[in-house]
Amino acid sequence: MVLALWPTLASAQDSAPDTIPFHRHQWAAQFAGGTTFASLGALRFTAPTRAWLLDVRFTGGHSHDKDYVQDTLVGDGYTSSANVDTRIGRRFYQGRGKSVVSFQTVGLLGGYAHRCQAFKQPRYRAVLAPTAGQQVRSESSAERT
């Protein structure tokens, strides 16, 4: 049993130290996405452990809302939002093993946010109940002769 494990132990001892897979003058792209955001960026390496970063992130959403009281529509509206954030900075990388690299970023972040919403009540004709002593009169075109 000891002989069967020996090649594995020997190869683990010969493994390369923490390495960073990046090179000077190398370009890289980064992207991310989710249900309400998307991000796209570019990296320019000045050394294997340092790079300049330019990243743009978009977030937003849109929804329609209807409000009811029992079965009667009492309001109809929408809400919409959009944000754009841009960051530029310096990123620093450290090797944490054979295939893991960690990083930190220092830089500037700026953005623009927009939000709008509208809500309106539908037009309807009020129907008043008659008070005591009043008579209700209704008329239709078929009754006029």
Secondary structure, DSSP 4 states (H G I P E B T S, - for coil): -HHHHHHHHHHHHT---S-----TT-EEEEEEE-SSEEEEEEEEEEETTEEEEEEEEEEEEEEEEEEEETTEEEEEEEEEEEEEEEEEEEEEEEE-SSS-EEEEEEEEEEEEEEEEEEEEPPP----PPPPTT-------TTT--
